Protein backbone atom coordinates (compact mmCIF):
# COMPACT_ATOMS: atom_id res chain seq x y z
CA UNK A 1 0.00 0.00 0.00
CA UNK A 2 3.00 2.30 0.37
CA UNK A 3 3.17 2.70 -3.40
CA UNK A 4 -0.52 3.61 -3.58
CA UNK A 5 -0.10 6.20 -0.83
CA UNK A 6 2.94 7.63 -2.61
CA UNK A 7 0.72 8.16 -5.67
CA UNK A 8 -1.87 9.88 -3.49
CA UNK A 9 0.81 12.15 -2.04
CA UNK A 10 2.01 13.19 -5.52
CA UNK A 11 -1.57 14.01 -6.54
CA UNK A 12 -2.11 16.00 -3.35
CA UNK A 13 1.09 18.00 -4.01
CA UNK A 14 -0.29 18.92 -7.42
CA UNK A 15 -3.49 20.09 -5.77
CA UNK A 16 -1.50 22.09 -3.23
CA UNK A 17 0.20 23.89 -6.14
CA UNK A 18 -3.25 24.75 -7.50
CA UNK A 19 -4.19 26.24 -4.13
CA UNK A 20 -0.95 28.19 -3.91
CA UNK A 21 -1.13 29.42 -7.50
CA UNK A 22 -4.63 30.88 -7.46
CA UNK A 23 -6.32 33.76 -5.71
CA UNK A 24 -9.28 33.26 -3.42
CA UNK A 25 -11.48 34.72 -6.15
CA UNK A 26 -10.16 32.20 -8.68
CA UNK A 27 -10.59 29.29 -6.26
CA UNK A 28 -14.22 30.32 -5.70
CA UNK A 29 -15.16 31.01 -9.33
CA UNK A 30 -17.51 28.55 -11.04
CA UNK A 31 -16.83 29.04 -14.76
CA UNK A 32 -19.70 28.91 -17.24
CA UNK A 33 -20.56 25.32 -18.09
CA UNK A 34 -19.26 23.94 -14.76
CA UNK A 35 -21.10 23.00 -11.56
CA UNK A 36 -18.20 23.36 -9.16
CA UNK A 37 -15.02 25.31 -8.61
CA UNK A 38 -11.37 24.55 -7.86
CA UNK A 39 -11.73 24.58 -4.08
CA UNK A 40 -14.80 22.32 -4.12
CA UNK A 41 -12.93 19.68 -6.14
CA UNK A 42 -9.90 19.78 -3.85
CA UNK A 43 -12.02 19.53 -0.70
CA UNK A 44 -14.12 16.79 -2.30
CA UNK A 45 -11.12 14.49 -2.81
CA UNK A 46 -10.16 14.85 0.86
CA UNK A 47 -13.69 14.05 1.99
CA UNK A 48 -14.09 11.12 -0.39
CA UNK A 49 -10.86 9.54 0.81
CA UNK A 50 -12.13 9.76 4.38
CA UNK A 51 -15.47 8.19 3.48
CA UNK A 52 -13.93 5.38 1.42
CA UNK A 53 -11.18 4.52 3.87
CA UNK A 54 -12.39 5.36 7.38
CA UNK A 55 -16.18 5.36 7.29
CA UNK A 56 -16.41 2.12 5.30
CA UNK A 57 -13.93 0.59 7.78
CA UNK A 58 -16.26 1.55 10.64
CA UNK A 59 -13.76 4.06 12.03
CA UNK A 60 -14.12 7.77 12.87
CA UNK A 61 -13.14 10.11 10.07
CA UNK A 62 -10.38 12.69 10.56
CA UNK A 63 -12.48 15.54 9.15
CA UNK A 64 -15.57 17.28 10.50
CA UNK A 65 -19.07 16.18 9.63
CA UNK A 66 -19.71 19.74 8.40
CA UNK A 67 -16.97 19.34 5.78
CA UNK A 68 -18.35 15.96 4.78
CA UNK A 69 -21.83 17.40 4.28
CA UNK A 70 -20.51 20.30 2.22
CA UNK A 71 -18.20 18.34 -0.10
CA UNK A 72 -19.46 14.75 -0.32
CA UNK A 73 -20.65 13.09 -3.52
CA UNK A 74 -23.76 14.74 -4.91
CA UNK A 75 -23.01 18.21 -3.53
CA UNK A 76 -21.94 21.25 -5.47
CA UNK A 77 -20.46 24.64 -4.76
CA UNK A 78 -22.75 26.43 -2.29
CA UNK A 79 -21.06 29.80 -2.09
CA UNK A 80 -17.67 31.30 -1.59
CA UNK A 81 -15.17 29.93 0.91
CA UNK A 82 -12.94 32.15 3.04
CA UNK A 83 -9.15 32.22 3.18
CA UNK A 84 -9.49 30.37 6.50
CA UNK A 85 -11.51 27.63 4.79
CA UNK A 86 -8.81 27.33 2.13
CA UNK A 87 -6.12 27.01 4.82
CA UNK A 88 -8.12 24.24 6.55
CA UNK A 89 -8.62 22.35 3.29
CA UNK A 90 -4.95 22.77 2.35
CA UNK A 91 -3.81 21.44 5.73
CA UNK A 92 -6.17 18.46 5.42
CA UNK A 93 -4.58 17.44 2.11
CA UNK A 94 -1.59 16.09 4.00
CA UNK A 95 -2.76 15.68 7.61
CA UNK A 96 -5.34 13.11 6.52
CA UNK A 97 -2.78 11.27 4.44
CA UNK A 98 -0.20 11.30 7.25
CA UNK A 99 -2.81 9.96 9.67
CA UNK A 100 -3.79 7.22 7.23
CA UNK A 101 -0.18 6.08 6.93
CA UNK A 102 0.13 6.00 10.72
CA UNK A 103 -3.17 4.17 11.15
CA UNK A 104 -2.13 1.54 8.61
CA UNK A 105 1.16 1.04 10.49
CA UNK A 106 -0.80 0.79 13.75
CA UNK A 107 -3.08 -1.83 12.14
CA UNK A 108 -6.32 -0.15 13.23
CA UNK A 109 -8.17 -1.30 10.10
CA UNK A 110 -9.78 -4.64 10.91
CA UNK A 111 -12.95 -4.69 8.81
CA UNK A 112 -14.41 -3.19 5.66
CA UNK A 113 -18.00 -2.71 4.52
CA UNK A 114 -18.35 -3.67 0.85
CA UNK A 115 -19.22 -0.68 -1.32
CA UNK A 116 -20.26 -0.62 -4.99
CA UNK A 117 -18.87 2.57 -6.58
CA UNK A 118 -20.72 4.60 -9.18
CA UNK A 119 -18.25 3.29 -11.78
CA UNK A 120 -19.38 -0.28 -11.14
CA UNK A 121 -16.27 -1.38 -9.23
CA UNK A 122 -17.03 -2.97 -5.88
CA UNK A 123 -14.69 -2.10 -3.03
CA UNK A 124 -14.19 -5.02 -0.65
CA UNK A 125 -11.10 -4.03 1.33
CA UNK A 126 -8.95 -1.19 2.55
CA UNK A 127 -6.51 -1.93 -0.26
CA UNK A 128 -9.32 -1.60 -2.83
CA UNK A 129 -10.41 1.69 -1.26
CA UNK A 130 -6.93 3.22 -1.40
CA UNK A 131 -6.40 2.14 -5.01
CA UNK A 132 -9.85 3.36 -6.07
CA UNK A 133 -9.27 6.63 -4.24
CA UNK A 134 -6.27 7.28 -6.50
CA UNK A 135 -8.47 6.69 -9.56
CA UNK A 136 -11.06 9.10 -8.12
CA UNK A 137 -8.48 11.76 -7.31
CA UNK A 138 -7.08 11.46 -10.84
CA UNK A 139 -10.52 12.13 -12.30
CA UNK A 140 -10.84 15.25 -10.16
CA UNK A 141 -7.33 16.43 -11.02
CA UNK A 142 -8.38 16.31 -14.67
CA UNK A 143 -11.49 18.29 -13.84
CA UNK A 144 -9.39 20.81 -11.92
CA UNK A 145 -7.11 21.28 -14.92
CA UNK A 146 -10.15 21.90 -17.13
CA UNK A 147 -11.46 24.43 -14.60
CA UNK A 148 -8.09 26.21 -14.62
CA UNK A 149 -8.31 26.67 -18.38
CA UNK A 150 -11.84 28.03 -18.08
CA UNK A 151 -10.91 30.72 -15.55
N, C-alpha and C positions, 0 to 999 in steps of 0.2 A: 504494500500500500504506500510505501514511501515514495515510489515513482509517481503514483497518482497524485499524491499530495504536493509533490514538486511541480507537477503540471498546474495544479490549482494555484500554487504560489506565483508562478510565472503569469498566469492570467490575471491574478489580483494585482500584480505589479503594473500590468498594462492599464488596468482600471484606475489605479492610483495616479498614473501619469495623466489620464483623462481628467481626473479631479483637479490635479495640480495645474493643468494647462488650460483651464476654462474658468471664466468668471462665474459668479453666482447667477447672474442673469442668463448666461449660456447654459448652465447646468439645469436651470428651471424652465427653459424655453421648450415648448412642444411645437416642433415645426409642422407646417401644413402637411397633411397626409399621414401624420403619426398620432398615436394614442398616448404615448409616454415620452418622457424626456431622459436625458443622460443620467441624472441622479436617481430617478425611479429604477432604471435598469440596473444600476450598480447596487442599490439597496436590495433590489429583488433577488440578485444572485446570493447575497449574504443570507437573506431570509430563507430562500429555498434550500440552501445547504443545511441550515439548521433544522428545517422540517424533515428533509430526507434522511439526515444522519441521526439527529438526536430524538426528535419526536417519534419517528417510526421505530426507534430502538427503545422507546418507553422511558426516555431520560429527559430531564429538564433542559430546555434550550438555553443558550448563552446570550440571547437577545430578549428584549422586552416584548410582551404580548402586543403592545401598542405598535411597535415596528412591524411585527408579523401581520397584524390586521391592515396596516397601511400598504404593505408591499408584497403580500402573498399573491399567488396565482389568482387571476381573475380580477385583480384591482387595476386601477390606472391612476395616473397623476391626478391628485386632488387639490392642487394648489402649490404655491411656492414653498420651498424649504428655506430655512435660515442658514447662515454661515455656521451656527452651532450644530444644526442638523447634519450639515455636510461633514463637519469635524467628527461627529459621532459615527456616521456611516463609514468615513475613511478609517477611523480607528478599528472599527469592527471587521474591516477587510482582513486584517492580520490577527487581531486578538482571537477571533473565532477559529481561525486556522491553527494558531499556536495551541489553543485549548484542545482542539481536536487531536492534534499530534500527541499532546500529553495524555489525553484520555485514552487514546489507543495504546500508548505505552503502559498506562495503568490498568489496562484490560477491563475497563468499566462497561464495555459493550458485551452483553451476554445474550441478547435476544433481538429479533427484528421482525416487525410486522410486514408481511408481504404487501407490496403496493404496485398496482398496475399504472404505469405512467401514461400520459396523454399520447405518447408516441407509439404505444403498444408494447413497450418493453416492461416486463414485470421484475421489480426489484425484490430480491429474496434475502439479501444479506447486506451487512455494512459495506463489504467490498463492492457489491453492485451499486449501492447508493453513492459511494465516492466516485466510482467510474462514471456513472450516469451524471453526477453533478458536474463533472468536467465537460461532458457533452452539452449539458444545459448552459453552463457558463460560456462555452464557445459560441453557442447560438446568440446569446445576449451580447457578447463582444462584437459579433458581426452586426447586430442591430445598433449597437453604440457607434460603430464606425459609420454606418449609414446616417445616423442622426447627426454626427459631426459634420458630414458633408452637407446636410440640409440646413445647418445653422447659418 
